[in-house]
Structure formats: C-alpha cells, structure tokens
C-alpha cells in the first residue's frame, strides 16, 4: 500500500527536523522527493555465532522498512529507516502484509 500524500509530508517533516538537506547531496541540483512506496532492507539471521560459509545464513526473516527519497536530476536514491524517523508504528504496523508467492 503506497504512502498517502499526508504520510509523505510527515516523512519530509521528519527528515527536515533531522537536518537532511532538501537538495541532492550528489549533484547539488535536484530537489529530493519522497517516493510513494516503502522499501525494505532484509535482515539476515545466522545458524551460529561463527559463520564460515554462505550456506550457514538463514533466509531473511525480517526487514527494515524505509522511506525512499529520490533526486529527479541524477537519480541518487536514499533510504531512511522509518523506525529512526519515529514513523514505524504510524506507517508500518497498520498496513496489511503483502503475501508473496511460494
């Protein structure tokens, strides 16, 4: 489920409160915009404390939900963890999980 315009504005406000620039840090030209969709970064678990091979990792069991911020000029894309922005409960927990095919 995409962010509403109100939610996107809350993300912009949270980023501004934390000192995130509104202009792209790469090209210094584009005004960054907040995407309508949530991205997620997989969090991997492992079988043992000392992991020696890739086979010892488990499939991701959780993910960090992030707001996606994009520069329309150069395409620079930034991810901001909704938990650190204080928006986790407000935006994520009320959404229905997306069910993938197995």
C-alpha positions as a Markdown table, in Angstrom:
| # | Residue | x | y | z |
|---|---|---|---|---|
| 1 | Unk | 0.0 | 0.0 | 0.0 |
| 2 | Unk | 1.6 | 3.3 | -1.0 |
| 3 | Unk | 2.1 | 6.2 | 1.3 |
| 4 | Unk | -0.7 | 8.8 | 1.3 |
| 5 | Unk | 0.3 | 12.5 | 0.5 |
| 6 | Unk | -0.2 | 13.2 | 4.2 |
| 7 | Unk | 2.3 | 10.4 | 5.1 |
| 8 | Unk | 4.8 | 11.7 | 2.5 |
| 9 | Unk | 4.6 | 15.1 | 4.1 |
| 10 | Unk | 5.2 | 13.6 | 7.5 |
| 11 | Unk | 8.3 | 11.9 | 6.1 |
| 12 | Unk | 9.5 | 15.3 | 4.6 |
| 13 | Unk | 9.0 | 16.9 | 8.0 |
| 14 | Unk | 10.8 | 14.2 | 9.9 |
| 15 | Unk | 13.8 | 14.5 | 7.5 |
| 16 | Unk | 13.9 | 18.2 | 7.8 |
| 17 | Unk | 13.7 | 18.1 | 11.6 |
| 18 | Unk | 16.8 | 15.8 | 11.5 |
| 19 | Unk | 18.8 | 18.2 | 9.2 |
| 20 | Unk | 18.5 | 16.2 | 6.0 |
| 21 | Unk | 19.1 | 18.6 | 3.0 |
| 22 | Unk | 16.3 | 19.2 | 0.6 |
| 23 | Unk | 18.8 | 19.4 | -2.3 |
| 24 | Unk | 20.6 | 16.3 | -3.6 |
| 25 | Unk | 24.0 | 15.8 | -1.9 |
| 26 | Unk | 25.4 | 14.3 | -5.1 |
| 27 | Unk | 24.5 | 16.7 | -7.9 |
| 28 | Unk | 23.5 | 19.7 | -5.8 |
| 29 | Unk | 20.8 | 20.4 | -8.3 |
| 30 | Unk | 17.7 | 18.2 | -7.8 |
| 31 | Unk | 15.2 | 18.8 | -5.1 |
| 32 | Unk | 14.7 | 15.5 | -3.4 |
| 33 | Unk | 11.2 | 13.9 | -3.4 |
| 34 | Unk | 9.7 | 11.2 | -1.3 |
| 35 | Unk | 8.5 | 8.1 | -3.2 |
| 36 | Unk | 5.0 | 6.7 | -2.5 |
| 37 | Unk | 6.3 | 3.3 | -1.7 |
| 38 | Unk | 8.1 | 1.6 | 1.2 |
| 39 | Unk | 11.3 | -0.2 | 0.5 |
| 40 | Unk | 12.7 | -2.8 | 2.8 |
| 41 | Unk | 16.2 | -4.0 | 3.7 |
| 42 | Unk | 16.4 | -7.7 | 4.6 |
| 43 | Unk | 17.8 | -8.6 | 8.0 |
| 44 | Unk | 19.7 | -11.9 | 7.9 |
| 45 | Unk | 19.9 | -14.4 | 10.7 |
| 46 | Unk | 22.7 | -17.0 | 11.0 |
| 47 | Unk | 22.9 | -20.5 | 12.3 |
| 48 | Unk | 25.9 | -20.0 | 14.6 |
| 49 | Unk | 28.0 | -17.3 | 16.1 |
| 50 | Unk | 30.9 | -18.0 | 13.8 |
| 51 | Unk | 29.7 | -18.1 | 10.2 |
| 52 | Unk | 32.2 | -19.5 | 7.7 |
| 53 | Unk | 30.1 | -20.2 | 4.6 |
| 54 | Unk | 27.1 | -18.6 | 2.9 |
| 55 | Unk | 25.1 | -21.8 | 3.5 |
| 56 | Unk | 25.2 | -21.1 | 7.2 |
| 57 | Unk | 23.0 | -18.0 | 6.8 |
| 58 | Unk | 19.2 | -18.3 | 7.0 |
| 59 | Unk | 16.8 | -16.6 | 4.6 |
| 60 | Unk | 15.9 | -13.2 | 5.8 |
| 61 | Unk | 13.2 | -13.4 | 8.4 |
| 62 | Unk | 12.7 | -9.7 | 9.0 |
| 63 | Unk | 13.2 | -6.4 | 7.2 |
| 64 | Unk | 13.8 | -2.7 | 8.0 |
| 65 | Unk | 11.1 | -0.6 | 6.4 |
| 66 | Unk | 12.4 | 2.5 | 4.7 |
| 67 | Unk | 11.2 | 5.7 | 3.1 |
| 68 | Unk | 12.7 | 6.1 | -0.4 |
| 69 | Unk | 13.9 | 9.6 | -1.3 |
| 70 | Unk | 15.0 | 10.2 | -4.9 |
| 71 | Unk | 16.7 | 13.0 | -6.8 |
| 72 | Unk | 14.9 | 13.7 | -10.1 |
| 73 | Unk | 18.0 | 15.1 | -11.7 |
| 74 | Unk | 20.7 | 12.5 | -11.1 |
| 75 | Unk | 18.7 | 9.5 | -9.8 |
| 76 | Unk | 20.5 | 9.4 | -6.5 |
| 77 | Unk | 18.3 | 7.2 | -4.2 |
| 78 | Unk | 18.4 | 7.4 | -0.4 |
| 79 | Unk | 16.7 | 5.0 | 2.1 |
| 80 | Unk | 15.7 | 6.3 | 5.5 |
| 81 | Unk | 14.6 | 3.7 | 8.2 |
| 82 | Unk | 11.1 | 4.6 | 9.4 |
| 83 | Unk | 12.0 | 3.5 | 12.9 |
| 84 | Unk | 14.7 | 6.1 | 13.3 |
| 85 | Unk | 12.3 | 8.7 | 11.9 |
| 86 | Unk | 9.8 | 7.8 | 14.6 |
| 87 | Unk | 7.3 | 6.7 | 12.0 |
| 88 | Unk | 7.4 | 2.9 | 12.3 |
| 89 | Unk | 4.2 | 2.4 | 14.2 |
| 90 | Unk | 2.3 | 5.2 | 12.4 |
| 91 | Unk | 3.1 | 3.9 | 8.9 |
| 92 | Unk | 4.0 | 0.2 | 9.0 |
| 93 | Unk | 2.1 | -1.6 | 11.7 |
| 94 | Unk | -1.3 | -0.5 | 10.4 |
| 95 | Unk | -0.7 | -1.9 | 6.9 |
| 96 | Unk | -1.6 | -5.4 | 5.8 |
| 97 | Unk | 1.4 | -7.5 | 5.0 |
| 98 | Unk | 2.0 | -8.3 | 1.3 |
| 99 | Unk | 1.8 | -12.0 | 0.7 |
| 100 | Unk | 4.3 | -13.3 | -1.9 |
| 101 | Unk | 4.0 | -16.5 | -3.9 |
| 102 | Unk | 6.0 | -19.5 | -2.8 |
